[in-house]
């Protein structure tokens, strides 16, 4: 139980002298103190209490090196487990209390989640996804392989929603995998619709990797839950996205970090050229998405080329600010809005929600810079950084 200035509810409204109480990891009270005699024994803290941050797109099994595919060669399953655990723990220092992993080799993240080895409070809460790609398609090195609807169904039927609540599909090609293009499509519209429908009927949510405009349209037709990257979003799609049930997940920070890195020439030549070629499109797409901030959540894509864990989400906030998002919408995109998109009972300081908090020295809704200054992190009521 503490008394502190806090950002309450889904809109992160600022209140002074708020009493925040929790029991068994769940918030039981979050309301302004009614007088000095109201909860007089509560610990008073300086700063502004906000919901724990959510990084909606990470790759805990990747190392952020100049060639993440090569770095996996020779790695044993136990090596991968060790890497995933270490990477997951590192997010707490950045005030990130939930991450969604969107693809790791050998199903290692889902395995660790099912065993209780990763997850609050020893690491952030980890929302796992099973990636499914074609054998030679983008992301095949972190995915199970499928080509037909029957193949996809067989993989999905082996999964448990409680351990792996998301299915990740690849609607377009990408920049890392050789021979694929972010400007094209990888799954047909019909197959994407059929697999998404089956996944939803089976209780799973669907995330779809989609750079190209055609793949974004296919994702909207399929009614996937989250559209990752959306690098070629344009003005013609703004109304369509705003009326859809899908959320856009911006990971522009990954491209920005790569293009800004002095080591980028060490990357595999094809990947280097593809990233450079589409950077301007992705930057423009983020500015276009600023017209519909209520449909945008933030991710870092950490673990990908020259994009190491765990600090990228702060830079993503800066990039969203430069693209035209308000500080409030940026924080909502990484707290309450992100939680809603992922189907999680966190992301807001409100009764009945999980007690995931970050104490900032200043109000992060008034300034993106305030997000760097953290003095306390709580995951499900347990202080993990102080």
N, C-alpha and C positions, 0 to 999 in steps of 0.2 A: 504494500500500500504506500503510495506516495502522493504528495501534493506538488503540482508543477504546472507551469503554463503548458498548454497542449493544443494540438490540432485534432479536432473531434469530427467524427462522422465521415461519410464518403466524400464530402467536399472540402475536408481539411480546414474547417472553420477554427479560427484562433480564439481561445479562451484563456483568461488568467486564473491562477489559483484553482486548478482542477484537481479533484480527488479521483485517483485511479486505483481501483482495487481489483485483485484477481484471485482466483482459487482454482487449483488443479489445472493451471495453464489457460484459463478462460476468464475474460474480463467480466466482473460482476458489478462494477460501477465505474462510470466515466462522466462526471458532471461537476460543474463549478462548486467550490466550497461555499456553504451557506452562511458561514461566520467562523470566527476564530475557534469556537467551541465544537465545530463540525470536524470530527476525526482529529482531535488534538494530538494524538500520538503518531500521526502519519509522518514519515520522513519527508522533509521538504527538499526539493532539488532545484537548482538553478539551470535555466536553459529552456528549450522548447521540446516537448515530447511529441514524437510523430510515429506513425505506424512503421514497422520494419520495412525496409526496401525489398522489392521483388525484382530479380533479374530473370526475365521471361525466356531467355534463350542463351544457354551455355552448353559447352561440351567438356564435361569434367574429365573425360578420358583422353583428351588431346592436350598437347603441351605448349601450343602457341609458338612453335619454332618456325623456321623458314620453310620447312617441308614436313608437315604434320603426318603425311602418309608414310614417308620413309621412317619417321621417328617411331612408328608403331612396329616396324619389322623387328622380329627377334624378341619382342616384349611377351613375357609369359602372362598367363591369366593373373597370377599373384602379383606380378609387377604392375599390371593395370589396376588392380584393387588398391594397391598402395598409392598410386598416382591419384586415383579418384578421391580417396579419403583425404589426402593432403590438399588437393585443390579445393574440395568442398569446404574444409575447415578454414581456408584462407579468406573466404567471403565474409566471415563474421567481422573481421577488422574493418571492412568497408560499410558496415551497417546493413548488410544484406542478410535478411533472415529467411528468405525463400529463394530457391533457384529452380528453374525448370531445365532439365537436361534433355536436349533434343537429338541425341545420337552418340552412343559410345560403343566401341568394339566389343564383341562377344557378350552383349547383354549385361555387362559388368555392373552398370549403375542400378538397373532393376534388381539384380541379384543382391547387391549390398543393401538396397532399400528393404527387400523382403527379409533379409537377415537382421535388420535393425542396426546395422553397423554405421550407416549414414542416415542422417535425419536428426531433428531437434532432440535435445539441445546441444549435442556434441558438435554438430555441424548445422548449417541452415537446413530448413525443411527442403527436401529434394523431391520434386515432382518429375517422375521419370517418363520417358517416351520410348516406344519401340519404333525405330526407323525401319522402313521397308522401301527398298529401291530395286531397280532392275540390276542384273548381274554386272553390267558395264556402265550403268547410269551414275549420275552424280550421287555422291554419298555412299556408294556401294561398300566402302571400306569401314563404315560404321553401322551398316544395316544388314538385316536379313534380306534375301533375294526373292523376288517374285516377278512374274510376267503376266500371268492370267488372273482373272478374278478368283478362280479356285485357289491359286497359290496364295493370294492375299488372305482369303478366308481361312485357310489352314493355319497360317501364322497367327492371325488374330485369335482364332479359337484356342490356341495354346496359352494365351496370356490371361493374367488376372488383373482386373481393373484396379484393385486396391494397391497393387505394387506398380502397375504400369498404366496410369489413367489416360495417357495420350498415345495415339498412333501418329507417327510422322510420315508423310508422303512427300514425294518429289514431283511437283507439277511442272517444274522447269529444270533445265540443266544448271550448272553452277560454275564457279571459278576454280575450285580445287581439283576436281576430277578431270583428268585428261580426256579429250574427245567429246566433252559436253559443253553446251553454250548457255549462259544465263539469258540470252536473248530469245531462246527457243522454248519449246515445250518438251516434256519428258514422258508424261502420262497423257493419254487421250482424254478428252472431256468425258466421254462415256465411262471409261474405266475409273476416273477420279470420282465421278458421281456415284458409281456403284460401290466402290470400296468405302467411300465416306458414309454412305447410307448403311452399309453393313456394320461398320464400326460403331456408328451411333446406335443402331438397333441392339448392338452387343454391349452398350453402356460406356463406350470409350468416347473421348473427345479427339478431334483431329486437328493437327497442325500440318500445314502444307508449305513447303519450300517453294517460293514462286517469285522469280525475278521479273520475267517478261510480262508485257501487257496481256498477251494471249493467255498465259498461265494464271494471271490474276483473275481474268474474266472466268476461266474454267473453275477456279476456286470459289468464286462468288456463286456460280451456277450450282456447284456441289454443296454449298453452304457449310464449308469447313469452318472450324471454330476460330483458328488463327492463321493469318497469311504472313509468312515469314519473309522479310526483306523488302518485297514490293518495289524493286528498284526502278521499274518502268511505269509506275503509276503516273497518270496524267489527268488533266482537268476533266476529260471526258468521263472519267470513272468516279469522280468525287461524289456525285449524287448517288450513284449505284452503291458505293461503299457505305455511304451514310444511311441508306435504307436497308442495308443487309444485317444479318446476324453475326457477321464475321468481324474480328478485330484485326487491325494491322499491327505487326510487330516490327518496329524499326530497329535495325542493327547496323545503321550507317557507320557507327563508331569503328566497326571492324575494318571496313574499307578505308576509312580515314586514317586509322593507325597504320595500316599497311602502306598506304601511299605516302605517309609522312615519315616512314621509317628509313633510316640510313642503311638498313640491311636489306632493303627490298630487292636489290639486284641479285641477292643470293637465293631468292625463291626460284622455283621451277619456272622456266621461261614462259611456258604457255599460261600458267596461272598469273604470272606477273603482267603479261599483256592484257589478259581478260579483265583483271581488276582495274588496271589503269584505264582501259577503254570504257568501263561502265561507271566509273566513279562519279562523273558529272551527272549522269542520269539518276543515280541513287541520291545524290545531294539534292537535285531538283525535286525528286519524288518526295523527300522528307518535307521540303517547303510546301509542296502541294498538299500533303497530308495535314499540315498545320491548319488548313481550312476546316478540317473535321477532327479536332483534337479528341473528341469523345470516343473516337474509334481507334485511337492509337495507344499502344503500350510499348514499353521500352525493354530492349534486351541488348546484350553486349556481344553475343556470338563468341565469347571468350574461349580460347583454346585453338581457334583457327589461326591461319598463317600470320605470324608476327603480331598476334593479339593475345598476349598472355593473361592469365588470371591474376587478381580478381578485381582490379581497379577500373576497368573500362567503363562501368556504368556511370561513374561521375562525368567522364568525358562525353558520354552519350547525352547526359543532361545539358552540357554546354552546347553541343551541336544542335540539340532540339531548340535551345534558346535562340541560337543564331538563325535557325530556320523559321522562327516566328511563333513558337509556342510560349505561352506565359509560364512563369515559375510555378504557379498553382497547377496548371495542367500537366507540367512535367512531373511534379511530385505525384499527382493522381495517376499518371501513366505508370508509375513505379510502385504504387501502393494500392489504393482502393480499386481503380479501374483494372489494373492488372489482375488483382485477386478475383474480380468478377469474371474476367475473360477466362481465367484458368479454373474457375469453379471452386475457389478456396474460401474458407471462413476466416480470413485474415485480411490485412490491408487497411484496416480502419480501427480507431480507438472508439469502441462502442460495446455496450453490453452484449454478451453472447459471442463475441469474436475472440479469436486466439490472442493471448497476451504477448504479441510481438511488437517490440518498441525499439526506437532509437532516440536517444536524447542528444539533440543538437545544441551547440552553444548559442546559435542564433536561429531565427525563424526561416526554414528552408523554402517556405512559400513566398517570401518576399525577395529572396536572392538565391540563385543557383550556387553561388560561392559558399553559402552557409552549409551546404551538404558535405563539405570537406571536414568540418569541425564536429567530431563526435566524441561524447564523453561516456556513453552508456549504451550497451546493446543487450536486449532481453529477448529470449526465444521461449515461447510458451511459459512465461513467468519465471524463467531461470536466467539470471544475469550471466552472460557469457563474455562480456568485455566491459571493463570498468577501470 
